[in-house]
Amino acid sequence: KTIAQTYQPQYLALGVEINRLNEKSEKGFDAFVETYKEAYDVIKQESPSTNVFPIFQWDYLRGKATLSGKPHSPNLELRQRFSGKMDVIGYTAYPFLEYNTPDGIPDEYFSEMSFEGLPVLITETGWPSKPTAGIDASEEIQKNYLIRMLSGTKSLDMEGLIWIFPHASKLQVGSGLFDDLSMKENDGTPKKVWDYWQALKEK
């Protein structure tokens, strides 16, 4: 309530990759849903223009992401638990956890993001710039993934797209799978995807 009242933010996400909570505890997820709905109403009362939403991990929600090291059951219906209480729908999306090339990502990967006509906000995404775990990766392929993401989501009402890392981390991320997702090296040297990203901003 205080955040909404004081800052009137344009966006306010409540819960990140919340379907992962459901995988660990359905009871815990049920409690979160009820708390979320109460919080949604309070926030909208204080700041009607704020876009309030949860964030889902898209690859897990689809029952994919085999490179994550554990099986995931399809749970697209979890989105319905928030029906009427979302202003946009948020996803983190890492298709390299299932598909080893950008060209191998099926069209439905993107089209199924659509839900109840809500704008779609991809809050995290990326593709590695170096081969790892059998994933076909290079700076050129990383750039091609961004192109594939843009073409695949063209038919959606896209609210925004956020690449996870501008700069590389010096620490291992996600057991190494996320180490090379950045658009720049740690010293600021740009990768090919960075120049393409900057060109998009200028359009």
N, C-alpha and C positions, 0 to 999 in steps of 0.2 A: 504493500500500500504506500509506504513512504517513498520508495523509488518512483513509482508511477506518479505520485502527487508532486514530488520535488523536481524530477527530471523530465517528465512527459516524453519518454523515449519513443522513437519511431518503431522499434522492434524490441520485444522482450520474450526470450525463449525460456520456458520453464521445463527443464529436464533435457539432458543431452543423451542421445542413443537410448531412449527409455525402454525400447523393446528388449534390451539386454537385461534390464531389471526383471522383466517378465520371465526370461529364461532361467533366472536364478531363483525367483520367488513370485509365484502368481499372486499370493496373498499380498506381498509387498507392492506389486504392481497395482492391484485393486485399490489399495490405500492411496497410492500416488494419484490415480485417476480421480478419486473423490477430492483429494486436496487440490489438485490442479483445477478442477471445475470451480471450486470455491474461490481460489486465487484469481481465476479468470474474471469472475464477476466483480470482484473487488477492484482489480486493475482497471477494467473497462469503466467502472463507475468513477474512478479518479482521473482516468485519462482515456477517453473514448477513442481517440485517434491512434493509440498504441496498438500495433499488430502483435497479438499474443499467440504463442504457438509452442508445441512440443517439437523435439527433433528425434527422428527415428534413424536407426542404422539400416540403410536400405538393403544392403546385401544380405544381412542376417534376416531381415523381414521377409525377403524373397525365398529364404531357405537355401541360400547359396553360400559363398565365401568359404569354400573348402580349404583354402590356404590359411585360414584362421586357426586351423588345427583341431577344430571340433565341429560336429554336425549341428545344423540349425534347421528347425522345422519352419515351413512357410507360415507366416502369421500376419498376412495382409489385413485380416479382419480387425487387428488391434487398432487400426486407425479409426474404426467406427466408434470406439469407446470415447473418442473426443469430438464426435460429430456435433456441430453447432457451437463448439467452443474453441474453434481455431480460426484465425484470420488469414493465415497462410499455413502451408504445411512444410516442415523442414526435414531435410535428409542429410546424412553424411553418406557419401557414395564412393566406394573403392572397388570398381569392377575388376581390377587386376587380381583380387582375391579369388576370382573364379575363372576369368578369361585371360589367356596369356598374350593376347594382342588386342589393340583397340578395334581392329576390323572384326574381331570375333565377338564383339558385344552385340547381342541381338537387339532389334528395334524395340521389343517389348520391355527391355530393361529400362528404357526411358518412358515409354508410353504409359506403363503401369504406375508411374509416379503420380499421375493425375488422380485426384480424389475430390469428389463433390465440387468440382469446378474451382477449387481453391488455387490461388497463386502458389507456385513451387519455389522454395528457397533452398538451394543446395549450400549448406553451411560449411562443408568440408569436401574436398575431392583432390585427386592427384594421381599421377602415374610415375613410376620410377624412371630415372634417367640412366640407370645401369642395371644389367641383368641380375636377377636374384630369384632363387627358388623356382627356376624354370620359366620365369616371366620374360617375355621378349621386351627388352628395354634398351633405349638409347636416348640421346637428346632429341633426335628426330622423331622417334616413336612417341616420346613424351609430348612433343608438340602435336603430333597426329592425334593423340588422345584428346587433347583440348578441342581440336577440330571436330572429332567424332562426338564429343559431349555437346558441342554447340549445335551440330546438325541433328543429333538425336533428340534434343529438347526443343527444337524449333517450333514444334506444334503445341507445346505446353505454354501456359501462362506463367512465364518465368519471372519471379520477383528478383532473383539475384543468383550469382554463382561465386563462391569463394574458394580459391585454391589454398590448400592447407598451410604450406610453408613458403614464405617469400625467400628466406635464407635457410641454408642447411644447418642442422644442429650438430654440435660436437659430440653429443651423446647418442647412444643407440636408442631407436624409437621402434616400439612394436616388434621386438625380437629381430630387428634388422630389416623387416619388410618395408618400413617407412623411412629408412635412412636417406634415400635418394629421391624423395618426392619434391624437393624444393625447386623453385624457379631460378635460384642463384646459388652459387657455392658460398661457403661460409665467409670467404673473403670479399664477397660482393660481386664476383665474376658472374655475369649473366649466362644462363643456358638458353638454348634456342627458343624454348617456350616463353621466356621472359619477353623477348622482343615481339613475339606474336601477341602476347597479352597486352603489351603496351600499345601496339597498333590498334587493338580492339578498343581500348579506352579512347583513342583519338577519333574513332568513327562517330 
